[in-house]
Amino acid sequence: MRWLTSGAAFLFAAIALIASAHAQPLFLGSGFYSIPPNTQMGPSTNFLTINNTSFGVMVAGQIQISVPAGPVSGTLLNYQVKRQLNPNFGSQYTNMQTWLVGFSQPPAGGTYSQTSGYVSSYLEISGQPALIPLSLNNGAATWNINMAGPYFNYTSGTDVYLVQDFQLDASRLSGPAGTWIVDLPVESRFVPEPGSLTALGAIGVALLVRRKSRTLRVQRSLGPSR
């Protein structure tokens, strides 16, 4: 009974320690455009909105670009979003993740050159990017991509912002005027490794093994049952 009491106390202390490590929120405030959505392909109507998530920020919706007739090239879509990190969060083993789902739909009846770009999630100073390369074939693409960056030990106080960058170029050689649609969401996730559950699991297994070992010793000391 004495061991069980000390073991339970150890387990409860471990739970309290892990819980206290996650008592502080990861972010302060909401995401915002540090560079608003922009394009060089023609006048645009922006339906992209910023959504705050538990682990980061998501940009979702569409931008619709009125492309004039004839050749035109340049930036199809560019923006940058930031969300402030909590300087008192603490330390956590983690990684960045970028999720992209959507499409690029150019005006019909045109000819296009292949172009490229990227979307990236990273910390403003430390980096650790989760970068997705982008490319357009005949101006079109369909995306359903998840990219994870390298794991690292994050300590709050150095980086002020989580950053999401989107940059995609386009080039149309010929064709009539029309609407070019870029549809998203892009989610940037700053995800703490679920080490707490792993730690608790290891603690639980260790306690069970120790308890079983003690039970066997007691049974052996008592001898065979009669």
N, C-alpha and C positions, 0 to 999 in steps of 0.2 A: 504493500500500500504506500510505503514511503517513496518507492521509486515512481509509482504511478502519479503521485502528487507532484513530484519534482519534474517528471516528464511532461505532465499537463501544463505546469507552469512554464516550462521551456517553450512548448508549442504556442501557448497564448502570448508569450513575450515575442516570439518570432512573428506571429500574425500582427501584433501591434506595431512592431518595427517596420514591417513591409507596408502596412496600411499608412503609417506616418510618412513614409517616403513618397506616397502618392496623394498626400493631403492637399498639395498645392495644385492649382490648375495649370495647364500647359501654356495657355494663351491669355493675353489681356486685350480686351476689345475685339473689334471686328476687322475683317479684311477690307482693303481699299485698293483702288487703282493708283499705283504710283506712276504708271503710264497708261492712259485710257486706251481702249480699243481704237485702232486706226488702220487705214489702208491707203495705198497709192493707186488702186485700180479704178476708182470712181467714187461718186457720192454714195454714202452708206447709211443704213438704218440699223442701229445697234439694239439687239434684244438680249444681249448677254448680261447676266446678273451674277453677283457674288453671293455665295452662300457659305456661312460658317459651319464647320463640322467639328466633331469632338476632337479630331486629330489634325485639323488643318483648315483648308479652304477649297471651295469648289466654284468654278466658273461654268455656268450652264446657259444654254439658249442658242440663239443664232445671231449672226451678222449677215445682212443682205446688202450686197454691193451692186450698184447700177453701173455696169461696164459699158462704155461707149462702143460704137462700131469701129472695126479696124484693129490694128495692133496696139497693145498696151501691156506694160510689164512693170513690176515693182513689188512692193510689199502687199501681199494679199490680206494678212492679218497679223497685227503685232499688239501685244499688251503686256503689262506687268502688274501683278497683284502682290501685296505684302500683308502679313498679319503679325502683329506684335507678340513676341514671346514673353512669358513671365520670368523676370530675372531671379525670382525666388523659388522656381520649380524644384531645383536640386539637380541630382545626377541620375542618369539612366542609360543603360545600353539600348541602342535604338538604330533605326535607319529611316531614310526617306523613301517614299513611294509615289509614283505618278501613275494615275489611271486616266486613260483617254478613250472615250467612246464617241463616235460621230462620223461626219463625212464632209467632203468638199464636193460641191456640185456646180460646175461651171455652166455658162450659157450654152445652149445647144447650137450646133451648126458651125462651130469654130475649129481652128487648129491651134495646138498648144505645144510649147516646149516643156520638157521635163524640168521641174524645179524641186527645191528642197527647203528644209527648215528644221525646227525642233520645238519641243516643249520640255521644260525642265523645272524640277522642284529642288530647292537647296536652301541652306542657311546663309544669311547675308555675308558673314565673315568666314565661318568654318567651311562652307561649301558642302561637301558630301552629296553631290547631285544625283538625282534619279532622272536621267535624260532619255527622252524618246526621240530618235531621229524621224523626221517626216519627209515624205516625197509625194509629188503629184505626177501622175502619168496621164497625159492629155487633160491636165487640169483637175482630174478627179482622184478621190481616195475614199476608202472606208476604213475607219479605225475602231479597233477593239483591243487595246494594248494595256498591259500593266508592266511597269518597269520599276524594279527595286534598286536602290543605291546600296553602297557598302555599309555594313554595320560599324558603328563607332560608339564610343562612350561620350554621351552628351552631358555637359555641365553648364547649367544656365548661368547667365550673366555676361557672357562674351558676345553672343549673337542677339541682336535686337529683333530681327524679323525672320520669319519664314517667307520665302519668295517663290512665286510661280511666274515663269517667263514663257511666252508663246511667240514664236517668230516663224512665219511661213511666207515664202515668195511665190509669185505666179508670173507666167508669161504667155500671152495670147498673141499668135502671129496674124490671125485674120478671123473675121466672123461678124455677125450682126450684133447690135446692142442687145443686152439682156441682163438678167439678174444672176449674180454669182452668190451661192449660199455656202457659208461655213457653219456647220452645226456641231455643238459640243454638249456633253460636259468634259471638263478636265478637273480632276481632283488631286490636290497635293496633300499627302499624308505624312505626318511626322509621328511615327508609331513607336512608342516604348515597347521594347521586347517583353513578352509576357513571362518575365523571369520570376515574378512573384509566385505564380502558380507552380512553376517548376521548383522553386525553393520550398514552397509548402509541401509539394508532393514528396520531395526528397526528405524533408523533416518527418513527414508522416510515415514513410517507408522505414526510416531509421528507427523511429519510435516503435513501430510494429515488430521489426526484427529484434530490437533489444528486449521488448516485452516477451516475445516468443522464446528467446534464448533464456531469459530468466525463468520462465515457466518450465522449460525443459530441465533446468538445473534443479528447480524445486522438486519436480517429479522424480528425478533420479535420486535425490537425497532421501526421499520418502520410501523408495524401493517400489517393487511391484505391488499393485493393489490386490487386496484379498477379498 
